Amino acid sequence: MIFGIGEILRTAFYIAIAGVPIAGIGLMFLHAARAPQWVWALAGRKQVVWLASLLIGAAIIPVGIPLAVYYCVRVRPEINRVERGELRIDE
């Protein structure tokens, strides 16, 4: 079975397109797993919920992409702020 260069390039393109969302979800999962539990507690969020959500999102890509984007835009900056010691006092 011999494959043509066009078929090989097309397959590589499809793998790259499929790999980008999975890599993004994986990076957000690693960030969520890396942050200590006390940071999550001070941020008022549940680490286990986000880890499970991102893990399920890696299996179901159409669900995982919006979850990873929301985590990246909203949750990740908040976790990073708390980890740096920038606590917000709610009134």
C-alpha positions in Angstrom: 0.0 0.0 0.0 1.7 3.2 -1.2 0.3 6.6 -0.3 0.8 9.7 -2.4 2.3 12.8 -1.1 -1.0 14.6 -1.3 -2.7 12.1 0.9 0.1 12.2 3.4 -0.1 16.0 3.6 -3.9 16.0 3.9 -3.7 13.5 6.7 -1.0 15.6 8.5 -3.2 18.7 8.1 -6.2 16.9 9.7 -4.1 15.7 12.6 -2.8 19.2 13.2 -6.3 20.7 13.1 -7.5 18.1 15.5 -4.5 18.4 17.8 -4.7 22.2 18.4 -8.0 22.0 20.5 -6.8 19.0 22.4 -3.5 20.7 23.2 -5.3 23.8 24.4 -7.6 21.8 26.6 -4.5 19.9 27.9 -2.7 23.1 28.7 -5.6 24.4 30.7 -5.9 21.0 32.5 -2.2 21.2 33.4 -2.6 24.7 34.8 -5.6 23.7 36.9 -3.8 20.7 38.2 -0.6 22.7 39.0 -2.3 25.3 41.2 -2.4 24.4 44.9 -5.7 23.6 46.6 -5.4 26.6 48.9 -5.4 28.9 45.9 -8.6 27.4 44.6 -10.2 27.7 48.0 -9.2 31.4 48.3 -10.5 32.0 44.8 -13.8 30.4 45.8 -13.7 27.8 43.1 -13.5 24.0 43.1 -10.4 22.5 41.6 -11.9 19.0 41.2 -14.8 20.4 39.2 -12.6 22.2 36.8 -10.2 19.2 36.4 -13.2 16.9 35.7 -14.8 19.3 33.3 -11.6 19.8 31.3 -11.0 16.1 31.3 -14.5 15.4 29.9 -14.0 18.3 27.5 -10.9 16.6 26.1 -13.0 13.6 25.3 -15.9 15.7 23.8 -14.1 18.4 21.8 -17.2 20.5 21.1 -17.8 20.8 24.8 -14.1 21.1 25.7 -13.2 24.1 23.5 -15.7 26.5 25.1 -14.7 25.2 28.6 -11.0 25.7 27.9 -11.6 29.2 26.5 -13.7 30.2 29.5 -11.1 28.8 31.9 -8.4 30.6 30.0 -10.2 34.0 30.0 -12.0 34.0 33.4 -10.7 31.4 35.8 -7.0 31.2 35.0 -6.3 34.9 35.6 -8.2 34.8 38.9 -6.2 31.7 40.1 -3.0 33.5 39.1 -3.9 36.6 41.0 -4.7 34.7 44.1 -1.5 32.7 43.8 0.5 36.0 43.6 -1.3 37.2 46.8 -3.6 39.7 45.2 -6.7 39.0 47.2 -9.9 40.9 46.4 -12.2 41.8 49.3 -15.8 41.7 48.4 -18.1 44.2 50.1 
